[in-house]
């Protein structure tokens, strides 16, 4: 029995020695698995310095190391065009400030002809203003009001120009003030003096924008100063009408 066990041990020893001496097939001769090759070629498994930081900063759904392409902008640049940050000039909220303003409306003037004598006159006035700056412009106006005295019809006319100042309030409200110097004419002819005189006005008013359009409503009041018949007249005037901006 001992001889049989000894012989069996020799057979096993020779068998293991022969297996160890057999040449191992090279790696290139092993059949290549396509899935295994793609997995090993993925940059995720490559030891690249800083790969941990790249993995931490990679967007969700993007594997670290994968290139991220940015679609070109309208002009072929990598980054899209940046819109202008500054708002358009001449804009107050949603209301646009136009340089030109044309006005037409009704006017009432109480003309203090001579002491203890006054005439109520009614008519119209129109004006044109151009703003060189957002707050400063030049104003020109013509006003004509009708009156009746001693069964004679007459007119009080005024034309002049001067500086205008404005302040832009909320909701399209515009407050303004002006001073104008010019010429006045009064009819009918009387024996007390000439029909023409130097005149000036000072006053102000406000414009209210109509539903975000170029139209506005205007109301204002001022004092008309003249010199007829050897005396001064300081006559209050009130007016109201519509404004077109362009």
C-alpha positions, 0 to 999 in steps of 0.5 A: 500500500505504501508503494502504491501511495508513493507512486501516485504522489510521483504521478501528481508531482510530474503532472503539476510540473508539466502544466507549469512548464507549458507556455501561456498564450499571449494576450493578443491571441486571446479573443477580444471582447468589444464591450471590454475594449470600450470599457477600458478605453473610457477616460473615466478609468484612466489615471489623469491628474486632477480627475477628481476635481473634474469629476466634482465640477462635471455637470449632471449626466456628464461623465468626467473627462467627456468633452462638452461642446458649446453651440456657436453663437449667431456670429460663430463665437463660442459664447452668445451675444450679450444684450445691451445693458443700458436702457434707451435714452429718453425713456421714463419708465414705459413712457417715451420723452419726445423732443417736440410738443405741439399744443392746441386748446381753449384759453380764458383771459380776464383782461384788466383794461383800466382800473375798475374795468375788466373784460372776460375774453375767450378764445384759443391758444397754440404752442410749440416747444422743443427740448434741447435737454430732458429738462430744458427747452424753448417755447413759442406760443400764440393766443387769441381771445375774443371780447365785446365792449360798447357793442364792439367786438374786439380781440386780445392777441399775444405772441411770444417765446422763451425758455421752458423747464419741465419735471417728469413725474410718475405715470406719465405726468409732466409738470412744467413752467415757462416765461415768454416775452413778446408782443400783444395787440388789442382791438377795438381802437380807442382814443386812449392810446395805441393798440400794440404793446410789449407783453410777457407771461409767466406761469406753468402747468401739467401734462397727463399722458393718454394711455401710453400714446403720444397724446396728452392732456394739458392744463395750465395758468399764467399771468399776462402782463401788458401796458396799454392806455398809460397803465399796466395790466396784469391779467390772469389766464387759464387754458387747457387742451391736447398735446401731441408729442413727436 
